[in-house]
Amino acid sequence: MDSTGDDSKRAQQVKEFDDTKAGVKGLIDGGATKIPKFFIHPAESMDGVGAVAVAEVPVIDLSGERRREEVVREIGEACEKWGIFQMVNHGIPNGVMEKMLEAIVEFHEQPREEKMKWYSRDPLKRVKFYCNGNLLTLKAASWRDTLSFEFQNGPLSPQAYPPACREIASEYMKHMRELRHKISELLSEALGLSKDYLARLECMKSETLICNYYPTCPEPELTLGTTKHSDPSALTFLLQDNTGGLQVFHQNQWVHVSPHPGALLANIGDLLQLITNEKMKSVEHRVLARSKGKRVSAACFFYPSAKHRLTPYGPAKEFQSEDNPPIYRPTNINEYLTHYILNGLDGHSALPHFKI
């Protein structure tokens, strides 16, 4: 069969899978012992899957009992050297985080007929369930299902949430917004600026919540839960269960991010790297597929507010000098996301496209 025939056959297989509206969890429920070919990743994408790096992602205590200057210094070092850090004593009750994870499991493990009601690829739909947002264009799909919530246009009505997470998702997002305010101030100070600096830029005013479910995979050595990528947001908060599987690319090696009791992860996104002219670095990361057990996570992405979707963001003047000229051209978040969706989840960063 020629390449055109191969592409046609693959497209048909992807469509048939998508039409089930059951995701990868549906394959497992159906007794699958092999993964479909369009989930198989090239060997180079699987590099370092079995490696165990000794480096540890920084864990930062946000307790009010600590000196603020010390916390600011630790955050600055983590964002410059790692692009990611774990937060403890962040103020979000453990019970809220546990209920959020339980609600994600409840949604994804309910009967297929109930989940199907939420299955959609409509970009305008604010709450939807799907398997891989760009499944139809990906070269290799990732082994996960997702329930997403879009808050760009403000809060959702209670009826907009699936029953499984109606109350807890709304409560969880209130805490996310409070923590965003706190971390925004600390990041601003870590950049050597006033604590309201990032707030005035409005680069992290709207939120998208992505609730991922990674079921057991019969052939984890052939696929990934999430491919290598950096986030297009300004900032991301990640809640993960205690099963592990997240890796970050640090100093040319993959490092396992061990779950820390009661912790949330914060990572710098592409937009903040662009604005700070690379003073803070976005971090490339991925999630491994698992042969046993499931993984559950909730990622909250912070983007420019709705009124700033077309506002051009470039390297701010505070991060430029004669010896440090602007690295990137200005772009707005709509333009960046369009390019990112087409190129940012295939293992290559989208940022170089916007370099001067």
N, C-alpha and C positions, 0 to 999 in steps of 0.2 A: 504494500500500500504506500502511495506517495505521501509527502508531508501534508498536502491538502486533505487527503483522506484521513490521515491521523488526526488532524485538527478537527475535522468534521465529526469523527467518532468520539473524540474527547468532549466536544461541545454537547453532543447528544447525551453522553453519560452524565455530564454535569447537570444538564437540564432535567434529566430523569431523577437524579438525586434531589435537586432543588424542589422539584414538584411534589416530593413526598412531604415537604414542610416538617420533617422530623429531625433534621440535623444529624450530627454524628452520633448523638445519643440514640437516635432511631436505628442506626446500623448496629449498635451494640445490643439494643433490645431485641433486634431481629436475629441475633446469634452470629453476627459476622466474625469470621476468623482471619480474614484478609482485609486490607484496606483498599478502597478503589484507587486506581492508578493515578488519578489526578490529585491525590493526597501525598504521593511519593515525591520527596525532595531530592535534588541532585546531591551528590556526595560532598561537594564543597560546602553546601549549606549545613551539613551535619558535622563539620569539623569541630573537634573539641567537645562533643557531646558527653563523652565519658571522662573528660578531664576533671580533676578536682584541684582547683587553685587554693592556695593557702591564705591569700589576701581576704580581709573582712571589710565589707561595706561599713562605713562609719555609722555608729549608733549615737544619736544626740539626745540628751535629756533636756526636755523643754520645761522642766519644773520651775515654778516661780521662785523656788528657793535658791536657784543658781544665779550667779552674777550675769546680767544681760550681756556684758561685754564678752564674756567667755563663750556664751552660746552663739553670739554673732560671729566670733572668730572661727568657731568650729564649723558653722554653716558655710562661711566663706571658703574655708579650706576644702570642705567636702564638695562644694559646687565647682570649684576650680580644678580639683584633682580627680573627682569621681563623676560629678554630675548627678549624684544620687546619695541619699542618706536615709537611715531609719530614724523615726521619731518615737520616743517614749515619753510618758507623762505629758501627752499632748492635749489632754482635757476631754477627749471623747470617751464616754463610759464604755467599759468592756462589754457590758450588756447590749449596748446599741450595735457594736461591731459584730458581736456574736449573732444577734437577731438578723442583721443584714445578710450575713453569710448563710444563715439557715433559710432565709427567704429565697435566696438565689437557688439553693438546692431544691427547695419546695417547688419553685416554678419549673425548673428544668427536669425534675423527676415526676411531674404530674403526667397524667395520660396524654398521649400525643394529640388527641382530639381537642383538648383544652389549649395546648400550646399553639396549635395550628391557627387559632383565632387571631393570634398576635403576629404570625409570620408575614413578613413584608420586606420588599426591597425599595419601597417608595421613599425617596430622600426627604420628602416633606412630612412624612409621618413621624411624630415626636416620640412615640413609644412603639418599639417593634422587636420582634424575635427573629433571628436569622442565623445562618451558618456562614461565616466569612462575609463581611460586608461587600467585598468585590470578588466574590466567588466566580462570577462569570468571566472575569478577565485575568484572574491569577494564573501564573504558570504552575504553581503548586499550592494547593489549599492547605490550611492549618487545621489541626485536629481540635476544634473547639466550637461551641455554640454560644450565642450571645443574646442577651436582653439589654436593649439600650434605651436611655431616656435623654431627650434633648431639651435643655432649659434655656436655649438662646432667647426665646421669646417670652421668658418669664416663667413663673411657677405653673405646674400642671394641676388640673382639677383632680379631686380624689378619684373620680370615675375613670380618669385616664390611665391609672395604674392597674396592672393585673392584680386580682384579689390576693395572690400569694404574697405580694410585697407592698400593698397599698399604704399601710400605715408606716412601716419601718423605713421605706425608701424616702419618704418625705421627711421624716425625722432625721435620717442619716444626712440628707443634703443640708439641713439647717446647720448641723455640726461641721460639714465640709466648708460651708461659707464662712463660719466663724474661724475655723482653722486657717482658711485662705488669708483672711485679714491679718492674722497673727504672723504667718510665714511671710506674707508680702512685706510686712514691716521689717522683719528680721533680714530678709534678702536685700532690701533697700539699704539697710545699715551695713550689711556685709559688703555691699558695693561701694561703701564710703559716702553714701548720700543720705538725705533726710528720709525718715521712715515712711513718709507718704509718697516717695518718688514713684514707685511702681503703681500705686493706686491712681496717681494722677495720669499715668499713661493709659490706664484702662485696658491693659493688655491681658488681664485675666479676670474679667468681669462676668462672663457667661460660662455655663458649665454643661458638660456632657458626661453622663454616668454610663459606664459600660460594665455590665455584669457577665463575666465569662465563666463558662462551665466546661471543664476538660475531662471527659469521661475516660475510663480505661481504654487503652489502645492495644489491639492485638499484635501490631507490628511497630512498636515505638522507635525501633532503630531505623525506620524508613521515613518518618515524618516528624514534624514539630507541632507543638501546641500553638505557638506563635512564632513567626519568622523573625529574623534579625531586623530590627528597626529602631529608630528614635521617634519620639512623640512629636507631632507637629504643633502641639500646644505650647503655651508659655510655661506652664507648670502642671504636674500631674501628682495626685495623691493616690496611692494604691493600698487597698486592704486585701490581704491574702490569708488563706487558711494556713494550717501548720504542716501541709504535705510537702512543700518545697517544689522545686522545678524551675524557678526563675533564675536566669543567668544574666550578668552584665558583662560587657566587653571592656576590660580595663588593662591598660598597658600591654596590648596585643595578646591578651589571653582571656578566656571565658572564666568568670568567677561566679560561683554559686552564691546566691543570696539566701542565707539561712533564715527561716522565719524566726522572729524574735517575739516572745510573749507580749501581747498588748501593743505591739508596734504598728505604725503606719509608715509606708515608704513615701518619700517625696523625691521626685526627679525633675531635673531641668528639661524643658522641651526646646525644640528647634527655634521657636520664636524668641525665647529669652537669650539663646546663644547669639542670634542675629542682632537683637537690640543692644546687647552688651559687647558687641564686636569681639566675641569669643572669650571675654573675661570669665563667663560662666559657660560650661560646656553641656550640651545635651548628651544623654548617654544612650548608646545602642544596647538593646537588650532582647531577649527571646525567652520562650517558655518551652521546656522539654515535654514531650509526650510521655505517658506513664504506662507501664505494663500492668500495674495493679493500683486500684483505688482511683478516686477522682481528685481534681484540684478545682478550687473555687476562688474567684477574686472579684473585686469591684474597683475599677479604675475611674477616678473623677478627673476629667481634663478641663483645664481653665483656658479660655480663649478671650479675645477682645469682645467687648459688649456689642450688641446688635447694631448700635449706631456707629460703631467703628469697624464694621466688617470690610469697608472699602477704604479705611484710613491707611495710608502707607506707613509702614514701620521699617525703619532702617537703623543702622548703628547710631545710637544716640551720641550727641556731641560730647557728653561727659566721658565717653570711652574712646575718643579720637584725639590724636596729637600728630605732630610732625613725624614722630617715629612710629606712630600706630595709626595709619590711615584707615578709612573704612574698608572692611573686607567684603561686605555684601551691598547690593543695591537695594533700595527700598522696595517693599512689596506689601500688598494687603493680605489679610488672612484668607480671603476667598481665592485669590490667585494661588497662594501657597498651598492651600488644601487641594485645589484642582490638580496641581502638579504632583502633590504628595500621593493622592489616591491612585494616580496613574503610575507612579514610580517609587513611592516610598515604602512599600511593603514587599519588595522583591530582593531585599538584602542590601540595597544601596541607599545611601542617604540622599534626601531630596535637597539638602542645603547647598551643595556645590553648584547646582543649577542657578543659584541666585548670587554667586560670587561675582565681584567686579572684574 
